[in-house]
Amino acid sequence: MTSDPLVLSLVDDGLGNSAYLVDLGDGRALAVDPSRDLRALRRAAGQRGLTVAYAADTHLHADFVTGALDLADDGGARVLAAAEGNREYPHTPLGDEDEVDVGGLVLKALATPGHTHEHLSYELRDGSRTIGVFTGGSLLVGSAARTDLVSPERTEELARAQYRSLQRLARLEDAAAVWPTHGAGSFCSAPSGRGRTSTIGQERATNTLLRAASEEDFVQQLLGSLGSYPPYFDRLGEVNRRGPTVIGRPAGLPGLGADHVARLLDTGAEVVDVRRIADFSVGHVPGAVSIPLRLSFATWLGWLVDPNRPLVVVRADDQDPAEVVWQARKIGYERLAGELAGGMDAWTRAGRPVATVPLVAPGELAGATVLDVRQDDEYASGHVPGARHIELGDLPSHADGLPVGPTVVMCGHGERAMGAASLLTRQGRGDVAVLAAGPEDWARDTGQRLHVGS
């Protein structure tokens, strides 16, 4: 080719991942690590008049459902994936150094196990020159992906494999672009990375994991940086191996009357309230879990809600039901029963009971247990002195250890705190409030210092 192809990075800020769309120059495109939420990819392809001819997955994704099957069903894309993944759907199985001609360019598979056992990176070549490499969950910007998602017993083995994979990638030419899937905000990154794309030369010079003095040093650094991750990660790899259901363009949420919703609740359904915390505070369906609709909605849905129970959504009029559906579908939540038609106003008019959770200001914490539900590193960076700490994802199994009496839950802004409060109240706690602010707000308003450390 006379010039390098256009490589578009399509970032999912909520999950912290990037998919890539490569314009092959002949009206066709290559998609790398597309998620089931194909809206941005289809929009980008449509704007450029491109047909997606190839869909390549670097590994069996744990954090989202692959969109490769939808691209194959919708436009006949050829699915490329590792032979060692033993996928149970039509695809082109690739091994180490296998090559695929993609319209004058060559996509070369590089076995780079570590993040998963069957992980492939894809080197994009123009003749003898490497344009760049799609590194998936191997080499990340300033980081590398975690190795504890396949099984606890294989974590160290895969960490050592990750070391060798990164060293292999580092031997590519300095100018080669690095296009990773996981990035800032992804729970697959260990430690959490900040950037999205890079070059081999930049990573060789700045990536502390790539510059580890030895394999032992690398393993120690990597395993020492592993934090918690959503439990849905433990099942999506197998979903992607077997092949998810093709959903095309899913419909919205069917409307359900208040009486219908009440009957569903009696038979085990779950209510997910996606409204803002101020709305949830003044009135919600008893037992509903609060997960405000924002960039990280899918992560917290996958962390807090059982995927096997029918889900009923409560939303505000100005919230897009399609956004709820797409975010749920991309992490494998299929049992979407519908939404409460008319919202909380309809529920109240039907004479159904309403629960509340008060919001409090930074100066109103005296006499209450303060529960901080942020992640470990956030808590250690600065918290209210004397605050208890339980990560939100761990709260369902650790709530029994909280002292009785008034409790104020806090996080960075209030969204996770309201989720925690909703879990506590449905366990029978009636003395729970939420701080509608973060630790910095508390320090500024009270004139006191945050405690740093665990």
Secondary structure as UniProt FT lines:
FT   STRAND          7..12
FT   TURN            13..16
FT   STRAND          17..23
FT   STRAND          28..32
FT   HELIX           39..47
FT   TURN            48..49
FT   STRAND          51..56
FT   HELIX           68..75
FT   STRAND          78..82
FT   HELIX           83..85
FT   STRAND          92..94
FT   TURN            96..97
FT   STRAND          99..101
FT   STRAND          106..111
FT   TURN            117..118
FT   STRAND          120..126
FT   TURN            127..128
FT   STRAND          129..136
FT   STRAND          139..140
FT   TURN            141..142
FT   STRAND          143..145
FT   HELIX           152..154
FT   HELIX           155..169
FT   TURN            170..171
FT   TURN            174..175
FT   STRAND          177..180
FT   TURN            184..185
FT   TURN            187..188
FT   STRAND          198..199
FT   HELIX           200..206
FT   TURN            208..211
FT   HELIX           215..224
FT   TURN            231..232
FT   HELIX           233..242
FT   STRAND          255..256
FT   HELIX           258..266
FT   TURN            267..268
FT   STRAND          270..273
FT   HELIX           277..282
FT   TURN            286..287
FT   STRAND          289..290
FT   TURN            295..296
FT   HELIX           297..304
FT   TURN            307..308
FT   STRAND          311..314
FT   TURN            317..318
FT   HELIX           321..329
FT   TURN            330..332
FT   STRAND          336..340
FT   TURN            341..342
FT   HELIX           343..349
FT   TURN            350..351
FT   STRAND          359..360
FT   HELIX           362..364
FT   TURN            366..367
FT   STRAND          369..372
FT   HELIX           376..381
FT   TURN            385..386
FT   STRAND          388..389
FT   HELIX           392..394
FT   HELIX           395..398
FT   HELIX           399..401
FT   STRAND          407..410
FT   HELIX           415..426
FT   TURN            427..428
FT   STRAND          432..435
FT   HELIX           439..446
//
